[in-house]
Amino acid sequence: MQDLASEKLTTEPSAKASPTKKPTASTFDFMVVSNRLPVDRCSSDGNDDGGDGWRRSPGGLVTALAPMMTKSDGAWVGWHGAPDETVRPFSHEGMDLVPVQLSSHEVELYYEGFSNATIWPLYHDVIAPPEFHRTWWDSYRQVNKKFADAVIRHAADRATVWVQDYQLQLVPRMLREARPDLKIGFFNHIPFPPPEIFAQLPWRREIIDGLLGADLLGFQRPSDAGNFMRSARRFLGASVKQQQVHVKGPDGEVTHIARAQAFPISIDVDQIRELAARPDIIERAKQIRKDLGDPKTILLGVDRLDYTKGIGHRLKAFEELLREGSIKVEDATLIQVASPSRERVEQYRLLREEIEGTVGHINGTYDTIQNTAVRYLHHSYPVEEMVALYLAADVMLVTALRDGMNLVAKEYVTARSEDDGALVLSEFAGAADQLKQALLINPHDIDGLKSAILRAVNLPPKEARRRMKLMRKQILDHDVDHWSAEFLAALEEKVVRDDS
């Protein structure tokens, strides 16, 4: 990706309004619900009429679902990105969009607070300590109700609703209670922690109950689905059988069956392949190498600046290789792209200072007049520049301490149309389940990480081609369209109820 305590929640829908009232506005047969709308504002004139002033957001989820939205009677519900601003429903490039209005107070407490300082660190194995504040939780519930109410108003009878990610974990139950006619799916894009970690959350029962409102819960890895089911059994006493929970209502009768399965997300393969074949991007890749002094080896890291990404571990391993003389600055350069992330959150500000200090130390120690050890770029770049970097890099370093998937790894592999290059990949990233031919590492093991980097730098061309070819086939056969189609097909499956 994304603490005013006194502001009144002025945009909360009236509690007196009946949630089961038939929608009076336009209704839709298919609805996607996510924290953000799939568009970004590209003008500053406050235009909210749905005409000029918006552009489609980059990213795999938008790419996967936008064609579906334009072909079907579908709508996307989400926040439009600016607090304290009212935007009316509008259409953009054939997609109907339903904005949810959020105040600055809500953004601070629901998004920066509960979503990103409570749930995010908790679900990423407590790499950073989560914070538990009741005011954050209250805002999280209230904002989830806003999203649910928007769906309730606009969903047609028996519509299919697909809720996305950890910011909206209470929405499935809210929809189930108000509109039992809906078919409800939920996809968790980040890891789901084991019960021993999830147990720390004071509102663990409410979160599990909220998620169990869905008919189908999708996770990145089988272990995430298993963690969720174990938490459902432990904290709600749910009856779990073959990845299914028979969910009961207040009267004790089974209302529906909730299933949990792994659906590993992927990328827009066609876009990356087309860009990687463009002459101007190929030329840009050559220019990048030339600008760096044409080193024998370019290593590349591309991450959001986040404590889950293991950037510090990567820099430590690279510095030790330089110190030992295993890698020389005249021969190898590490490009580290660290795109800005949640800069208003204190932990992220401190992380930026730490990483930039480490880079400065390495470069101050090992740079020469002609050569730079680490080229650090604290920017976001368009996809065209990213593909040029993928083409320029001989070795891709993905050292995440915990990651739901890591699509950068898949983009790098897809861009290597000559089946060359090497991928060093953390076993704690979801992508490791599909990209088994990568050089898999435990990023906490610095010596093991160093060995893998050296192996990648010196990988024989024949072995590199064999590994890359197998990984590319896996991704080309399982792109983001395959992911969305597989999930929605599973959501529509009729579930045979087994009460035995």
Secondary structure in CASP SS format (residue, H / E / C, confidence):
PFRMAT SS
TARGET T0000
AUTHOR 0000-0000-0000
METHOD secondary structure of the structure
MODEL  1
M C 1.00
Q C 1.00
D C 1.00
L C 1.00
A C 1.00
S C 1.00
E C 1.00
K C 1.00
L C 1.00
T C 1.00
T C 1.00
E C 1.00
P C 1.00
S C 1.00
A C 1.00
K C 1.00
A C 1.00
S C 1.00
P C 1.00
T C 1.00
K C 1.00
K C 1.00
P C 1.00
T C 1.00
A C 1.00
S C 1.00
T C 1.00
F E 1.00
D E 1.00
F E 1.00
M E 1.00
V E 1.00
V E 1.00
S E 1.00
N E 1.00
R E 1.00
L C 1.00
P C 1.00
V E 1.00
D E 1.00
R E 1.00
C C 1.00
S C 1.00
S C 1.00
D C 1.00
G C 1.00
N C 1.00
D C 1.00
D C 1.00
G C 1.00
G C 1.00
D C 1.00
G C 1.00
W E 1.00
R E 1.00
R E 1.00
S C 1.00
P C 1.00
G C 1.00
G H 1.00
L H 1.00
V H 1.00
T H 1.00
A H 1.00
L H 1.00
A H 1.00
P H 1.00
M H 1.00
M H 1.00
T H 1.00
K H 1.00
S C 1.00
D C 1.00
G E 1.00
A E 1.00
W E 1.00
V E 1.00
G E 1.00
W E 1.00
H C 1.00
G C 1.00
A C 1.00
P C 1.00
D C 1.00
E C 1.00
T C 1.00
V C 1.00
R C 1.00
P C 1.00
F E 1.00
S E 1.00
H E 1.00
E C 1.00
G C 1.00
M E 1.00
D E 1.00
L E 1.00
V E 1.00
P E 1.00
V E 1.00
Q C 1.00
L C 1.00
S C 1.00
S H 1.00
H H 1.00
E H 1.00
V H 1.00
E H 1.00
L H 1.00
Y H 1.00
Y H 1.00
E H 1.00
G H 1.00
F H 1.00
S H 1.00
N H 1.00
A H 1.00
T H 1.00
I H 1.00
W H 1.00
P H 1.00
L H 1.00
Y H 1.00
H C 1.00
D C 1.00
V C 1.00
I C 1.00
A C 1.00
P C 1.00
P C 1.00
E C 1.00
F C 1.00
H C 1.00
R H 1.00
T H 1.00
W H 1.00
W H 1.00
D H 1.00
S H 1.00
Y H 1.00
R H 1.00
Q H 1.00
V H 1.00
N H 1.00
K H 1.00
K H 1.00
F H 1.00
A H 1.00
D H 1.00
A H 1.00
V H 1.00
I H 1.00
R H 1.00
H H 1.00
A E 1.00
A E 1.00
D E 1.00
R E 1.00
A E 1.00
T E 1.00
V E 1.00
W E 1.00
V E 1.00
Q E 1.00
D C 1.00
Y H 1.00
Q H 1.00
L H 1.00
Q C 1.00
L C 1.00
V H 1.00
P H 1.00
R H 1.00
M H 1.00
L H 1.00
R H 1.00
E H 1.00
A H 1.00
R C 1.00
P C 1.00
D C 1.00
L C 1.00
K E 1.00
I E 1.00
G E 1.00
F E 1.00
F E 1.00
N C 1.00
H C 1.00
I C 1.00
P C 1.00
F C 1.00
P C 1.00
P C 1.00
P H 1.00
E H 1.00
I H 1.00
F H 1.00
A C 1.00
Q C 1.00
L C 1.00
P C 1.00
W C 1.00
R H 1.00
R H 1.00
E H 1.00
I H 1.00
I H 1.00
D H 1.00
G H 1.00
L H 1.00
L C 1.00
G C 1.00
A C 1.00
D C 1.00
L E 1.00
L E 1.00
G E 1.00
F E 1.00
Q C 1.00
R C 1.00
P H 1.00
S H 1.00
D H 1.00
A H 1.00
G H 1.00
N H 1.00
F H 1.00
M H 1.00
R H 1.00
S H 1.00
A H 1.00
R H 1.00
R H 1.00
F H 1.00
L H 1.00
G C 1.00
A C 1.00
S C 1.00
V E 1.00
K E 1.00
Q C 1.00
Q C 1.00
Q E 1.00
V E 1.00
H E 1.00
V E 1.00
K E 1.00
G C 1.00
P C 1.00
D C 1.00
G C 1.00
E C 1.00
V E 1.00
T E 1.00
H E 1.00
I E 1.00
A E 1.00
R E 1.00
A E 1.00
Q E 1.00
A E 1.00
F C 1.00
P C 1.00
I C 1.00
S C 1.00
I C 1.00
D C 1.00
V H 1.00
D H 1.00
Q H 1.00
I H 1.00
R H 1.00
E H 1.00
L H 1.00
A H 1.00
A H 1.00
R C 1.00
P H 1.00
D H 1.00
I H 1.00
I H 1.00
E H 1.00
R H 1.00
A H 1.00
K H 1.00
Q H 1.00
I H 1.00
R H 1.00
K H 1.00
D H 1.00
L C 1.00
G C 1.00
D C 1.00
P C 1.00
K C 1.00
T E 1.00
I E 1.00
L E 1.00
L E 1.00
G E 1.00
V E 1.00
D E 1.00
R E 1.00
L C 1.00
D C 1.00
Y C 1.00
T C 1.00
K C 1.00
G C 1.00
I H 1.00
G H 1.00
H H 1.00
R H 1.00
L H 1.00
K H 1.00
A H 1.00
F H 1.00
E H 1.00
E H 1.00
L H 1.00
L H 1.00
R H 1.00
E H 1.00
G C 1.00
S C 1.00
I C 1.00
K C 1.00
V C 1.00
E C 1.00
D C 1.00
A E 1.00
T E 1.00
L E 1.00
I E 1.00
Q E 1.00
V E 1.00
A E 1.00
S E 1.00
P C 1.00
S C 1.00
R C 1.00
E C 1.00
R C 1.00
V C 1.00
E H 1.00
Q H 1.00
Y H 1.00
R H 1.00
L H 1.00
L H 1.00
R H 1.00
E H 1.00
E H 1.00
I H 1.00
E H 1.00
G H 1.00
T H 1.00
V H 1.00
G H 1.00
H H 1.00
I H 1.00
N H 1.00
G H 1.00
T H 1.00
Y H 1.00
D C 1.00
T C 1.00
I C 1.00
Q C 1.00
N C 1.00
T C 1.00
A C 1.00
V E 1.00
R E 1.00
Y E 1.00
L E 1.00
H C 1.00
H C 1.00
S C 1.00
Y C 1.00
P C 1.00
V H 1.00
E H 1.00
E H 1.00
M H 1.00
V H 1.00
A H 1.00
L H 1.00
Y H 1.00
L H 1.00
A H 1.00
A C 1.00
D C 1.00
V E 1.00
M E 1.00
L E 1.00
V E 1.00
T C 1.00
A C 1.00
L C 1.00
R C 1.00
D E 1.00
G C 1.00
M C 1.00
N C 1.00
L H 1.00
V H 1.00
A H 1.00
K H 1.00
E H 1.00
Y H 1.00
V H 1.00
T H 1.00
A H 1.00
R C 1.00
S C 1.00
E C 1.00
D C 1.00
D C 1.00
G C 1.00
A E 1.00
L E 1.00
V E 1.00
L E 1.00
S E 1.00
E C 1.00
F C 1.00
A E 1.00
G H 1.00
A H 1.00
A H 1.00
D H 1.00
Q C 1.00
L C 1.00
K C 1.00
Q C 1.00
A C 1.00
L E 1.00
L E 1.00
I E 1.00
N C 1.00
P C 1.00
H C 1.00
D C 1.00
I H 1.00
D H 1.00
G H 1.00
L H 1.00
K H 1.00
S H 1.00
A H 1.00
I H 1.00
L H 1.00
R H 1.00
A H 1.00
V H 1.00
N C 1.00
L C 1.00
P C 1.00
P H 1.00
K H 1.00
E H 1.00
A H 1.00
R H 1.00
R H 1.00
R H 1.00
M H 1.00
K H 1.00
L H 1.00
M H 1.00
R H 1.00
K H 1.00
Q H 1.00
I H 1.00
L H 1.00
D H 1.00
H C 1.00
D C 1.00
V H 1.00
D H 1.00
H H 1.00
W H 1.00
S H 1.00
A H 1.00
E H 1.00
F H 1.00
L H 1.00
A H 1.00
A H 1.00
L H 1.00
E H 1.00
E C 1.00
K C 1.00
V C 1.00
V C 1.00
R C 1.00
D C 1.00
D C 1.00
S C 1.00
END
